Amino acid sequence: MNALVAIYPYNHNGLWVFDDESVGLDKEPFVSGADTLIDRALHAKGIQNGEEGFRLLFSAGEFPDYDFRFTHVREGNGGDWYYSDDFQMEGWLCPALLRYFESAPSEVFTKFEPRE
């Protein structure tokens, strides 16, 4: 498994989704607060037209110039809940998270970038 992963979320029919053929995901949605966290992160970063797609880098470990850290708070609803100190809210990550990690990491570090 890679230490740093890149996915390219975009808005499809009003939902934030992403595709990752390498792990068998197609239009995998972000829901239950994760969608709102994306909205807030894009706004905080000043990324325009994010709904057309952006790059999201993430890792279980800190990496240079990461933007936001999400801390695991509990398992639930078949996935895992993470808390953002930056946005003072939780978001749920579905079991697709385990396509990238052997188990839910205690922290997830992210970087939001415009899609070039």
Residue, then its C-alpha position, 0 to 999 in steps of 0.5 A: m500500500n502506498a504511503l501517499v494516495a491521490i484520488y480525484p473527487y468530483n460532483h455527480n448528481g449532487l454528490w461528491v464521488f470519486d473513481d479509483e479503478s485500481v481498487g475497484l471503485d466507481k462513483e464512490p460517494f462521500v456522505s454523512g458529513a464527509d461531503t460537508l468537510i469537502d465543501r469546507a476544505l475547498h472553500a478554505k483553500g480557495i479552490q474554484n470549480g471544485e465540483e468539476g474535480f480536484r486532487l485529494l492527497f491523503s495519508a495515515g502519516e504527516f507529509p510536507d505541506y498537508d492541509f488538514r488532519f482528521t482524527h479517528v473518533r469511533e467506528g460506526n455504521g459499517g465505517d469510521w468517524y473522523y473529527s476535524d479540529d479545523f472545521q469542528m465537525e465529524g465526517w464518516l468514511c465508508p468501508a472503502l477506506l480499507r481499500y487503502f489501509e489495512s485498518a482505519p488509521s488513527e489520523v488521516f492527513t490530507k491536501f486539497e489541490p485544484r485539478e490541473 
